[in-house]
Amino acid sequence: MKKILIIQGGGRPNGNTDQLVKAFAKGADDSGHEVEIISLIKNEIKGCLGCNACRYGKPCVQKDSFNDIVSKIMAADLLVLASPLYFWTISSRIKAFIERVLLYCRRG
């Protein structure tokens, strides 16, 4: 059994991205995996400031939801990013998340 953390980067409730996330989560759950979905609509994450606190093992200086999510990211076996396409690219919420999570993924 794997721990799967899905980060949903926006979209409308019951929109295409939400439907895809729910279908993926159901399939993973039906296969016996533990699944958690975190919506970036409900959890604000700001872009990286380049302060380097995380590089030295300190929590990020920004006061947003990211510090609360870090432990879930580190405990996950699989991190799934889901985003609607806005102007032919991923949402700004997912972009900000990627900026903040990259250093943690390299530590793994």
DSSP file (Angstrom, degrees, kcal/mol; ACC not computed):
  #  RESIDUE AA STRUCTURE BP1 BP2  ACC     N-H-->O    O-->H-N    N-H-->O    O-->H-N    TCO  KAPPA ALPHA  PHI   PSI    X-CA   Y-CA   Z-CA
    1    1 A M              0   0    0      0, 0.0     2,-0.3     0, 0.0    32,-0.2   0.000 360.0 360.0 360.0 132.2    0.0    0.0    0.0
    2    2 A K        -     0   0    0     75,-0.0    32,-2.3    74,-0.0     2,-0.7  -0.794 360.0-125.9-108.2 150.2    1.3    3.4   -1.0
    3    3 A K  E     -a   34   0A   0     -2,-0.3    74,-2.5    72,-0.2    75,-1.8  -0.878  30.8-167.2 -93.2 119.4    0.5    6.8    0.4
    4    4 A I  E     -ab  35  78A   0     30,-3.4    32,-2.2    -2,-0.7     2,-0.5  -0.936   7.7-166.2-113.8 125.2   -0.6    9.0   -2.4
    5    5 A L  E     -ab  36  79A   0     73,-2.8    75,-2.8    -2,-0.5     2,-0.5  -0.951   5.7-161.8-111.9 121.0   -0.8   12.8   -2.0
    6    6 A I  E     -ab  37  80A   0     30,-3.2    32,-3.2    -2,-0.5     2,-0.7  -0.898   2.5-160.3-105.1 124.2   -2.7   14.7   -4.7
    7    7 A I  E     -ab  38  81A   0     73,-3.4    75,-2.7    -2,-0.5     2,-0.7  -0.917   7.9-158.3-103.8 114.7   -2.2   18.4   -5.0
    8    8 A Q  E     -ab  39  82A   0     30,-3.0    32,-3.2    -2,-0.7     2,-0.4  -0.843   0.4-159.8 -98.8 115.4   -5.1   20.0   -6.9
    9    9 A G        -     0   0    0     73,-3.6    85,-0.4    -2,-0.7    84,-0.3  -0.153  50.5 -65.2 -94.4  39.6   -4.0   23.3   -8.4
   10   10 A G        +     0   0    0     -2,-0.4    31,-0.1    83,-0.1     2,-0.1  -0.769  66.3 130.5 122.1-163.7   -7.2   25.1   -9.0
   11   11 A G        -     0   0    0     -2,-0.3    -1,-0.1     6,-0.1     3,-0.0  -0.238  61.3 -59.2  95.7 171.4  -10.2   24.7  -11.2
   12   12 A R    >   -     0   0    0      1,-0.1     3,-2.5    -2,-0.1     6,-0.4  -0.577  59.8 -91.0 -89.0 150.6  -13.9   24.8  -10.5
   13   13 A P  T 3  S+     0   0    0      0, 0.0    -1,-0.1     0, 0.0     3,-0.1  -0.446 117.8   6.7 -57.9 130.3  -15.7   22.4   -8.1
   14   14 A N  T 3  S+     0   0    0      1,-0.2    -3,-0.0    -2,-0.2     2,-0.0   0.620 103.3 134.9  65.5  15.6  -16.8   19.5  -10.3
   15   15 A G  S <> S-     0   0    0     -3,-2.5     4,-2.4     1,-0.0     5,-0.2  -0.140  76.5 -82.3 -77.4-175.6  -14.9   20.9  -13.3
   16   16 A N  H  > S+     0   0    0      1,-0.2     4,-2.3     2,-0.2     5,-0.2   0.907 129.6  47.2 -59.1 -46.5  -12.7   18.8  -15.5
   17   17 A T  H  > S+     0   0    0      1,-0.2     4,-2.6     2,-0.2    -1,-0.2   0.917 112.6  49.9 -63.6 -42.9   -9.6   18.8  -13.2
   18   18 A D  H  > S+     0   0    0     -6,-0.4     4,-2.4     1,-0.2    -1,-0.2   0.900 110.9  49.6 -62.5 -41.6  -11.8   18.0  -10.2
   19   19 A Q  H  X S+     0   0    0     -4,-2.4     4,-2.2     2,-0.2    -1,-0.2   0.900 111.6  48.5 -65.4 -40.5  -13.4   15.1  -12.0
   20   20 A L  H  X S+     0   0    0     -4,-2.3     4,-2.6     2,-0.2    -2,-0.2   0.913 111.7  49.6 -64.7 -42.8  -10.0   13.7  -13.1
   21   21 A V  H  X S+     0   0    0     -4,-2.6     4,-2.9     1,-0.2    -2,-0.2   0.929 111.5  48.5 -61.8 -45.5   -8.7   14.0   -9.6
   22   22 A K  H  X S+     0   0    0     -4,-2.4     4,-2.4     2,-0.2    -1,-0.2   0.897 112.3  48.7 -63.3 -40.4  -11.7   12.2   -8.1
   23   23 A A  H  X S+     0   0    0     -4,-2.2     4,-2.3     2,-0.2    -2,-0.2   0.920 113.5  46.6 -66.1 -43.4  -11.5    9.4  -10.7
   24   24 A F  H  X S+     0   0    0     -4,-2.6     4,-2.5     2,-0.2     5,-0.2   0.935 113.3  49.2 -62.2 -46.1   -7.7    8.9  -10.1
   25   25 A A  H  X S+     0   0    0     -4,-2.9     4,-2.7     1,-0.2    -2,-0.2   0.894 111.0  49.9 -61.9 -40.9   -8.3    9.0   -6.3
   26   26 A K  H  X S+     0   0    0     -4,-2.4     4,-3.0     2,-0.2    -1,-0.2   0.928 111.3  48.5 -64.2 -44.8  -11.1    6.4   -6.5
   27   27 A G  H  X S+     0   0    0     -4,-2.3     4,-1.1     2,-0.2    -2,-0.2   0.908 114.4  45.5 -61.9 -42.1   -9.0    4.1   -8.7
   28   28 A A  H  <>S+     0   0    0     -4,-2.5     5,-2.4     2,-0.2    -2,-0.2   0.908 114.4  48.4 -67.2 -41.7   -6.0    4.3   -6.3
   29   29 A D  H ><5S+     0   0    0     -4,-2.7     3,-1.8     1,-0.2    -2,-0.2   0.917 109.2  52.7 -64.7 -43.6   -8.3    3.8   -3.3
   30   30 A D  H 3<5S+     0   0    0     -4,-3.0    -1,-0.2     1,-0.3    -2,-0.2   0.776 105.1  57.1 -62.7 -25.3  -10.0    0.8   -4.9
   31   31 A S  T 3<5S-     0   0    0     -4,-1.1    -1,-0.3    -5,-0.2    -2,-0.2   0.410 127.1 -99.6 -86.4   1.9   -6.5   -0.6   -5.4
   32   32 A G  T < 5S+     0   0    0     -3,-1.8     2,-0.2     1,-0.3    -3,-0.2   0.563  77.7 135.1  96.4   9.5   -5.8   -0.4   -1.7
   33   33 A H      < -     0   0    0     -5,-2.4     2,-0.6   -32,-0.2    -1,-0.3  -0.594  58.0-117.7 -91.6 154.5   -3.7    2.8   -1.6
   34   34 A E  E     -a    3   0A   0    -32,-2.3   -30,-3.4    -2,-0.2     2,-0.4  -0.814  37.8-169.6 -90.5 123.2   -4.1    5.6    1.0
   35   35 A V  E     +a    4   0A   0     -2,-0.6     2,-0.4   -32,-0.2   -30,-0.2  -0.937  14.8 179.6-123.2 136.1   -5.1    8.8   -0.9
   36   36 A E  E     -a    5   0A   0    -32,-2.2   -30,-3.2    -2,-0.4     2,-0.5  -1.000  12.6-154.6-132.3 137.8   -5.3   12.4    0.3
   37   37 A I  E     -a    6   0A   0     -2,-0.4     2,-0.5   -32,-0.2   -30,-0.2  -0.941   6.5-169.4-112.6 129.4   -6.3   15.3   -1.8
   38   38 A I  E     -a    7   0A   0    -32,-3.2   -30,-3.0    -2,-0.5     2,-0.5  -0.980  11.6-149.7-118.8 123.3   -5.2   18.9   -1.0
   39   39 A S  E  >  -a    8   0A   0     -2,-0.5     4,-1.0   -32,-0.2     3,-0.3  -0.784   8.7-155.8 -93.7 129.3   -6.8   21.7   -2.9
   40   40 A L  T  4 S+     0   0    0    -32,-3.2     5,-0.2    -2,-0.5   -31,-0.1   0.533  94.6  67.2 -80.9  -5.3   -4.7   24.8   -3.5
   41   41 A I  T  4 S+     0   0    0    -33,-0.4    -1,-0.2     1,-0.1     3,-0.1   0.865 110.9  34.4 -72.0 -38.8   -7.9   26.8   -3.8
   42   42 A K  T  4 S+     0   0    0     -3,-0.3     2,-0.5     1,-0.2    -2,-0.2   0.633 121.4  51.4 -90.0 -16.0   -8.5   26.1   -0.1
   43   43 A N  S  < S-     0   0    0     -4,-1.0     2,-0.2     2,-0.0    -1,-0.2  -0.919  81.0-144.7-126.9 102.7   -4.8   26.2    0.9
   44   44 A E        -     0   0    0     -2,-0.5    21,-2.3    -3,-0.1     2,-0.4  -0.479  18.1-177.8 -72.0 131.7   -3.0   29.3   -0.2
   45   45 A I        -     0   0    0     -5,-0.2     2,-0.2    -2,-0.2    52,-0.1  -0.985  12.2-151.7-130.5 121.4    0.7   28.8   -1.2
   46   46 A K        -     0   0    0     -2,-0.4     3,-0.1     1,-0.1    54,-0.1  -0.486  28.3 -93.4 -87.7 160.2    2.8   31.8   -2.3
   47   47 A G        -     0   0    0     -2,-0.2    -1,-0.1     1,-0.1    49,-0.1  -0.235  53.6 -80.8 -68.6 161.9    5.7   31.7   -4.7
   48   48 A C        -     0   0    0     48,-0.2    -1,-0.1     1,-0.1    52,-0.1  -0.342  29.3-162.4 -65.8 141.0    9.3   31.3   -3.4
   49   49 A L        -     0   0    0     -3,-0.1    -1,-0.1    -2,-0.1    -2,-0.0   0.499  38.3-121.0 -98.8  -8.8   11.1   34.4   -2.1
   50   50 A G        +     0   0    0      1,-0.0    -2,-0.1     0, 0.0     0, 0.0   0.800  65.7 141.2  73.6  29.4   14.6   32.8   -2.4
   51   51 A C        -     0   0    0      1,-0.1    -1,-0.0     4,-0.0    -3,-0.0   0.698  54.0-139.9 -77.3 -19.0   15.3   33.3    1.3
   52   52 A N     >  +     0   0    0      1,-0.1     4,-0.9     3,-0.0     6,-0.2   0.560  61.6 129.7  71.3  11.0   17.1   29.9    1.5
   53   53 A A  T >4>S+     0   0    0      1,-0.2     5,-2.4     2,-0.2     3,-0.9   0.925  73.6  50.4 -59.8 -43.0   15.6   29.0    4.9
   54   54 A C  G >45S+     0   0    0      1,-0.3     3,-1.6     3,-0.2    -1,-0.2   0.817 100.4  63.6 -66.6 -29.7   14.5   25.6    3.6
   55   55 A R  G 345S+     0   0    0      1,-0.3    -1,-0.3     2,-0.1    -2,-0.2   0.811 106.6  44.8 -62.4 -28.9   18.0   24.9    2.2
   56   56 A Y  G <<5S-     0   0    0     -3,-0.9    -1,-0.3    -4,-0.9    -2,-0.2   0.087 125.5 -98.6-105.5  21.6   19.3   25.0    5.8
   57   57 A G  T < 5S+     0   0    0     -3,-1.6    -3,-0.2     1,-0.3    -2,-0.1   0.608  82.8 127.7  78.3  12.5   16.5   22.9    7.3
   58   58 A K      < -     0   0    0     -5,-2.4    -1,-0.3    -6,-0.2    -2,-0.1  -0.682  66.1 -99.0 -98.9 155.0   14.4   25.7    8.6
   59   59 A P        -     0   0    0      0, 0.0    -1,-0.1     0, 0.0    -3,-0.1  -0.363  52.2 -87.0 -67.8 154.2   10.7   26.3    7.9
   60   60 A C        -     0   0    0      1,-0.1     7,-0.1    -7,-0.1   -12,-0.0  -0.291  29.2-132.7 -60.8 144.1    9.8   28.7    5.2
   61   61 A V  S    S+     0   0    0     -3,-0.1     2,-0.2     2,-0.1    -1,-0.1   0.678  79.2  98.1 -74.1 -17.2    9.5   32.3    6.3
   62   62 A Q  S    S-     0   0    0      1,-0.1     2,-1.2   -16,-0.1     5,-0.2  -0.493  73.4-135.7 -75.6 141.6    6.2   32.8    4.5
   63   63 A K        +     0   0    0     -2,-0.2     2,-0.2     3,-0.1    -1,-0.1  -0.706  62.4 105.3 -99.8  82.5    3.1   32.4    6.5
   64   64 A D  S    S-     0   0    0     -2,-1.2     3,-0.5   -18,-0.1     4,-0.3  -0.704  86.2 -77.1-140.7-166.7    0.9   30.3    4.3
   65   65 A S  S >> S+     0   0    0    -21,-2.3     4,-1.1    -2,-0.2     3,-0.7   0.605 104.1  87.1 -76.9 -11.5   -0.3   26.7    4.1
   66   66 A F  H >> S+     0   0    0    -22,-0.4     4,-1.5     1,-0.3     3,-1.0   0.907  83.6  54.5 -60.3 -45.1    2.9   25.2    2.7
   67   67 A N  H 34 S+     0   0    0     -3,-0.5     4,-0.5     1,-0.3    -1,-0.3   0.813 107.9  51.8 -60.0 -28.9    4.5   24.6    6.1
   68   68 A D  H <4 S+     0   0    0     -3,-0.7     4,-0.3    -4,-0.3    -1,-0.3   0.754 111.7  46.9 -75.7 -24.0    1.5   22.6    7.2
   69   69 A I  H XX S+     0   0    0     -4,-1.1     4,-2.1    -3,-1.0     3,-0.6   0.676  88.9  84.6 -91.2 -20.1    1.7   20.5    4.1
   70   70 A V  H 3X S+     0   0    0     -4,-1.5     4,-2.6     1,-0.3     5,-0.2   0.879  87.9  52.1 -54.0 -45.3    5.4   19.7    4.2
   71   71 A S  H 3> S+     0   0    0     -4,-0.5     4,-1.5     1,-0.2    -1,-0.3   0.868 110.1  49.6 -63.1 -35.1    5.1   16.7    6.5
   72   72 A K  H <> S+     0   0    0     -3,-0.6     4,-1.0    -4,-0.3    -1,-0.2   0.875 110.6  50.7 -69.3 -37.3    2.4   15.2    4.3
   73   73 A I  H >< S+     0   0    0     -4,-2.1     3,-0.7     1,-0.2    -2,-0.2   0.940 111.3  47.4 -63.6 -47.0    4.7   15.7    1.2
   74   74 A M  H 3< S+     0   0    0     -4,-2.6    -1,-0.2     1,-0.2    -2,-0.2   0.799 112.6  49.7 -67.1 -28.9    7.6   14.0    3.0
   75   75 A A  H 3< S+     0   0    0     -4,-1.5    -1,-0.2    -5,-0.2    -2,-0.2   0.649  92.0 100.2 -82.9 -15.7    5.4   11.1    4.2
   76   76 A A    <<  -     0   0    0     -4,-1.0   -72,-0.2    -3,-0.7     3,-0.1  -0.428  56.3-160.1 -76.3 144.1    4.0   10.4    0.7
   77   77 A D  S    S+     0   0    0    -74,-2.5     2,-0.4     1,-0.3   -73,-0.2   0.710  86.2  27.0 -86.0 -26.1    5.2    7.7   -1.6
   78   78 A L  E     -b    4   0A   0    -75,-1.8   -73,-2.8     2,-0.0     2,-0.5  -0.995  66.5-159.6-142.1 130.9    3.7    9.4   -4.6
   79   79 A L  E     -b    5   0A   0     -2,-0.4     2,-0.5   -75,-0.2   -73,-0.2  -0.957  12.2-167.1-112.6 120.1    3.0   13.1   -5.2
   80   80 A V  E     -b    6   0A   0    -75,-2.8   -73,-3.4    -2,-0.5     2,-0.5  -0.925   4.1-159.1-111.1 128.2    0.4   13.8   -7.9
   81   81 A L  E     -b    7   0A   0     -2,-0.5     2,-0.4   -75,-0.2   -73,-0.2  -0.922   9.6-174.6-107.4 128.8    0.0   17.3   -9.3
   82   82 A A  E     +b    8   0A   0    -75,-2.7   -73,-3.6    -2,-0.5   -72,-0.1  -0.986  10.6 163.5-125.7 131.4   -3.3   18.2  -11.1
   83   83 A S        -     0   0    0     -2,-0.4     2,-0.1   -75,-0.2   -73,-0.1  -1.000  34.5-125.4-146.5 142.6   -3.9   21.4  -12.8
   84   84 A P        -     0   0    0      0, 0.0     2,-0.7     0, 0.0     7,-0.5  -0.432  40.4-107.7 -72.1 163.9   -6.3   23.0  -15.3
   85   85 A L  E     -C   90   0B   0      5,-0.1     2,-0.5    -2,-0.1     5,-0.2  -0.873  36.8-177.3 -97.8 120.4   -4.7   24.6  -18.3
   86   86 A Y  E >  S-C   89   0B   0      3,-2.8     3,-1.0    -2,-0.7     0, 0.0  -0.977  74.4 -13.1-116.2 121.8   -4.8   28.4  -18.2
   87   87 A F  T 3  S-     0   0    0     -2,-0.5    -1,-0.2     1,-0.2     3,-0.1   0.904 130.1 -54.1  53.1  45.2   -3.4   30.2  -21.3
   88   88 A W  T 3  S+     0   0    0      1,-0.2     2,-0.3    -3,-0.1    -1,-0.2   0.677 124.2  74.9  67.7  22.8   -1.7   26.9  -22.4
   89   89 A T  E <  S-C   86   0B   0     -3,-1.0    -3,-2.8     1,-0.0    -1,-0.2  -0.929  88.7 -74.5-150.3 175.1    0.1   26.2  -19.2
   90   90 A I  E     -C   85   0B   0     -2,-0.3    -5,-0.1    -5,-0.2    -7,-0.0  -0.235  62.3 -83.8 -70.7 164.1   -0.4   25.0  -15.6
   91   91 A S     >  -     0   0    0     -7,-0.5     4,-2.0     1,-0.1     3,-0.2  -0.246  31.0-118.0 -69.4 156.0   -2.1   27.2  -13.1
   92   92 A S  H  > S+     0   0    0      1,-0.2     4,-2.4     2,-0.2     5,-0.2   0.797 114.1  61.6 -64.2 -28.0   -0.2   29.8  -11.1
   93   93 A R  H  > S+     0   0    0    -84,-0.3     4,-2.0     2,-0.2    -1,-0.2   0.923 106.5  43.7 -64.6 -43.7   -1.1   27.9   -7.9
   94   94 A I  H  > S+     0   0    0    -85,-0.4     4,-2.8    -3,-0.2    -2,-0.2   0.886 111.3  55.1 -68.7 -38.1    0.7   24.8   -9.1
   95   95 A K  H  X S+     0   0    0     -4,-2.0     4,-2.2     1,-0.2    -2,-0.2   0.932 109.3  46.8 -59.3 -45.7    3.7   26.9  -10.3
   96   96 A A  H  X S+     0   0    0     -4,-2.4     4,-1.6     1,-0.2    -1,-0.2   0.903 112.0  51.2 -63.0 -40.7    4.0   28.4   -6.8
   97   97 A F  H  X S+     0   0    0     -4,-2.0     4,-2.2     1,-0.2    -2,-0.2   0.923 108.8  50.8 -61.5 -44.9    3.7   25.0   -5.2
   98   98 A I  H  X S+     0   0    0     -4,-2.8     4,-1.7     1,-0.2    -2,-0.2   0.908 107.0  54.4 -61.3 -42.7    6.5   23.6   -7.5
   99   99 A E  H  < S+     0   0    0     -4,-2.2     4,-0.3     1,-0.2    -1,-0.2   0.895 115.3  39.8 -56.2 -40.0    8.8   26.5   -6.6
  100  100 A R  H  < S+     0   0    0     -4,-1.6     4,-0.3     1,-0.2    -2,-0.2   0.791 116.8  47.0 -82.7 -28.8    8.4   25.7   -2.9
  101  101 A V  H  X S+     0   0    0     -4,-2.2     4,-1.9     1,-0.2     3,-0.5   0.683  86.6  85.6 -91.1 -18.4    8.5   21.9   -3.1
  102  102 A L  H  X S+     0   0    0     -4,-1.7     4,-1.6     1,-0.3    -1,-0.2   0.870  88.5  50.7 -55.6 -43.4   11.5   21.3   -5.3
  103  103 A L  H  > S+     0   0    0     -4,-0.3     4,-1.3     1,-0.2    -1,-0.3   0.888 109.4  51.8 -63.6 -37.9   14.1   21.4   -2.6
  104  104 A Y  H  > S+     0   0    0     -3,-0.5     4,-1.3    -4,-0.3    -1,-0.2   0.868 107.1  53.3 -66.8 -35.7   12.1   18.9   -0.5
  105  105 A C  H  < S+     0   0    0     -4,-1.9    -1,-0.2     1,-0.2    -2,-0.2   0.852 106.3  52.9 -67.2 -33.9   11.9   16.5   -3.4
  106  106 A R  H  < S+     0   0    0     -4,-1.6    -1,-0.2    -5,-0.2    -2,-0.2   0.800 105.5  54.5 -71.2 -28.8   15.7   16.7   -3.9
  107  107 A R  H  <        0   0    0     -4,-1.3    -1,-0.2     1,-0.2    -2,-0.2   0.873 360.0 360.0 -69.5 -36.8   16.3   15.8   -0.2
  108  108 A G     <        0   0    0     -4,-1.3    -1,-0.2     0, 0.0    -2,-0.1   0.459 360.0 360.0 -39.3 360.0   14.1   12.6   -0.5
